[in-house]
Amino acid sequence: MYDQDQLLMLSGIQHFCFCERQWSLIHIEQQWKDNVRTVEGHFFHERVDNPFITETRGDLIVARSVPLVSYKLGLYGIGDVVEFNRTSDQGIILNAKEGVWMPYPVEYKAGRPKKDKRDEVQLCAQAICLEEMLDVNIMDGALFYGLTRRRIVVKFDEELRGYVKELANKMHTIYEQGITPRIQSQKHCKLCSLNEICMPKLSKKRNSVKNYMKKVNEDLDQGDDIS
């Protein structure tokens, strides 16, 4: 369990899953730079987020901009949307509402489904927060993508939950150390909003020079002729 002053931003787990260095540049070094994708994302969320507004549609209640926290994960943040579906089975009691209700987290994304698990990880972390706050078991949630205008159902199985816990623990370890991980240049680097700050290509060249000089020094120590 983490204390309140140890809590990290829940939204950061998506950055961390994408690239540990990107997350560190944002949350440890406090650097951020918008690109077209992040601007589109902010605009998309502004249209979704309407703090403290709820809608009731028969057996469905829609809550927007829901505060979330998990002291087990050490994360806090805001969920885009939590839908509460009336159920005759397991669920929770809501103030001034009849019946039993099951929470269903929905995260809105401006783009399209990713090849990795970063969006699923963020949604699962939100579900774990809700479970801890409401004392309920949540089996699934949904990701809505703006480009495809479709929902994708995400099952919160043990494998995904374990991955979320692993990432959260590693986030706290790196944050406490205050050390930004070294660059591991990959294809997705050119799409990163921090590319010009991180400079993966330049750092890769520096590492090549550093490795070359290390090899030269080792040869000199061994008395080898490097000419």
ABEGO torsion letter per residue (X at the ends): XBBAAABBBAAAAAAAAABAAAAAAAAAAGBBBBBAAAAAAAAAAAAABBBGBBBBBEABBBBBGBBBBBAAAGBBEBBABBBBBBBABBEBBBBGBBEBBBBBBBBBBABBBBABAAAAAAAAAAAAAAAAAAGBBBABBBBBBAAAGBBBBBBBBAAAAAAAAAAAAAAAAAAAAGBBBBBBBBAAAAABAAAAAAGAAAAAAAAAAAAAAAAAAAAAAAGBBAX
